[in-house]
Amino acid sequence: MKDNIVIVGGGIAGMEAARQLLKLGYNPIIVEKSDRLGGHVAQWHCLFPDMTPAKDVVSSLIEATGRANIFLNTEISFMNRLKDSYNIMLTNGVSVIAKVVLVTTGFSVFDAGKKEEYGYGVYDQVMTNSDLEHWFNDGNDDRIDGSEMNAIGFVHCVGSRDEKARNPQCSKVCCITAVKQAIEIKKRFPDAMVYCFYMDLRMFGKKYEDFYIAAQRDYGVRFIRGRVSEVSENIEGKVIVKAEDTLAGKPVKVTLDLLVLMAGMVCNPDCSTLAGMVSLQTDSDGFFKSRDNIADITSSSRDGIYYAGACTGPKTVPETLAEARSAALEIHSYINRL
Amino acid sequence: MTMENIFGFSISPSSTVNLDNVDLTLFNRLHELEPDAWKCMSCGSCTATCPAGNFSGMSLRKVLHALQRGKEKDAVKMLRCCMLCGKCSMVCPRGINTRHLILSICKLYKED
């Protein structure tokens, strides 16, 4: 009989792991709380640095996991340890015994409304990175369609690297996402001025630096080193942004038709619920704590429970996929050891 | 007797910050009082929101940086324009108690 492996979360990490586990001869069971697969990536337009359409990545994963058991609109109601396996009860009434549970619960996007000084949900012309991706996908947003786009600004590090928001961690992908979105917006509105307000630019990945140079040189995106301190609205409904241009050492002010807040990755609140069921450890940033952050990132402190993707911290898409493959292999060797 | 300047030019003092000669004794004392003194990442939020900054050139970011580079006179001069309104402490992403920090700087670096 094929071994059951319960995968908590049907995002790209869960699906990639399921794909690999199917190939290795297991019976993966994906438990997804929403009504669709693909998680955050399914709602994205295209991915840095090659502008790969996100829907291509997601649809090929959905195709590859067709033979797995998938429960949508389902969560874990409880889970307890048996001798060498776990007894898992799902909210749809199904109960499963599995030797391995793979946690791929991913991240949550920071609620930008919590940074009141940036005016999300208060001023009309303020949106988030996810709202902008929605617009790229379906082309339907009053904030963009309803007004002329002469000047657009991006605010980096919204709710990340921010102790006031209780998220001191760097969300890792927003720098490069802002560069990508700035290029995309410049392609749609070539005559608009596009500004990026940043504290540090973290262009750590393959081809990211090229992408950044292209944004500066080929697209004319203007980078200003200074964190936006406050946003206000003028009588015409435009937003006024205040920052310090720290390179000039002078305060800077600019009037914009649209302000995009790069909301960061924060831990999924489901993390703590799940952690409570089988006493898994979470880190100071709220994400799950791996057995070792260098040598053993996919293992938890408990036998038979594995992690993949952004449930242990902010990750890029290729990192998440690589971790899912690595977790599948770890699971395979764990089951063979039992 | 000083030598007359017969060449028509003089040597200007170097503007280099020579880290070999920076005396951080006072700054280290400040750090003992205010552990967050080294925590600033120079994002400029404090300066952007400072009501005095637009007119006087007051910038807490610059003050801290100047102190760390041994330019104490520049720092103290800038701080004279601070009104202690505390707005900077509201926006600091590193959660520094900036108002308290400014008061400690004033105590330690007070000029006679």
Interface residues (C-beta under 8 A of the other chain):
Chain A: E117 C157 R161 D162 E163 K164 M199 D200 R225 G226 R227 V228 S229 E230 K242 A243 E244 D245 T246 G249 P251 V252
Chain B: M41 S42 C43 G44 S45 C46 T47 A48 T49 C50 G53 N54 S59 R61 K62 M90 V91 C92 P93 R94 G95
